[in-house]
Amino acid sequence: MNINYNLTEEDYMHFSLYHAKNSPATRKSLRTQLLIFPFFFLIAAFLYTWIADQNILWPLVCFSVFSILWLVLYPKYFYSFVKRYSKKMLDEAGDVGLLGDHQMNFSEKGIVDSTSSGKTYMEWSTIKNLEENENYFYVYSSPTTAYILPKRAVTSVEKTRDYIQSRIHM
């Protein structure tokens, strides 16, 4: 099975966000960051009332509002940071064949991905898993790297999914 497609910067950004939202390590880091700062806000409220010899009510209300804003707004900031960082990594990498025209060949032995800068080969036994969302297949070769295959490039999403899954689970 041969699939020709053009991988764009937008495709790569979709992968970066998908991976950040689905990676157990990234989700754990986000959860930790979401909970640590409200905890510090609460401690700050108690310290302020103790140092200033004030009633706890107003500082507690103010720091609670900060905590709620943090919980609501920080995930949006976090994922925008992921996008900015991914863009920076693409800019630093230059033309290494990640973006642009790809010819992906699925054979009985593995995957060959040909680009303007060369070929990569991965045997099926080294493919970890197949994940997908509405617009992409992600064929993971390690916990953090994947072949990005836009569904717009395939004629049959179901046949492609079945073919890849049957090879991974051999």
Secondary structure, 3 states (H helix, E strand, C coil): CEEEEEECHHHHHHHHHHHHHHCHHHHHHHHHHHHHHHHHHHHHHHHHHHHHCCCCHHHHHHHHHHHHHHHHHHHHHHHHHHHHHHHHHHHHHCCCCCCEEEEEEECCCEEEEEECCEEEEEEHHHCCEEEECCCEEEEECCCCCEEEEEHHHCCCHHHHHHHHHHHHCC
